[in-house]
Amino acid sequence: MTDFERKVYRIIFNMSRFGKNPSMEQLKRKTGKDEQSIRAAVKNLMRQRTLSWDKKKEKWKV
């Protein structure tokens, strides 16, 4: 896991603990990166099975 992936993971983890899903705008603001970089990091985390999306609850499983 790269530093950027770890940063995205921690943001999603911390926000999901309080029942919130971070929006793309929030992730852009907190990371300072563009949408393409964030999407690539999230896809990689999902490939590694570190993150998953629960379709029924519409929340991240961390």
NORBEL-V511736 format. One record per residue. PHI is phi as a letter, one per 30 degrees, with the letter a starting at -180 (999 if undefined). Layout:
phi->PHI
phi->PHI
This chain:
phi->999
phi->d
phi->d
phi->d
phi->d
phi->d
phi->d
phi->d
phi->e
phi->d
phi->d
phi->d
phi->e
phi->d
phi->d
phi->d
phi->d
phi->c
phi->i
phi->c
phi->c
phi->d
phi->d
phi->d
phi->d
phi->d
phi->d
phi->d
phi->d
phi->d
phi->c
phi->i
phi->c
phi->d
phi->d
phi->d
phi->d
phi->d
phi->d
phi->d
phi->d
phi->d
phi->d
phi->d
phi->d
phi->d
phi->d
phi->d
phi->i
phi->d
phi->b
phi->b
phi->c
phi->c
phi->d
phi->d
phi->d
phi->h
phi->b
phi->d
phi->c
phi->c
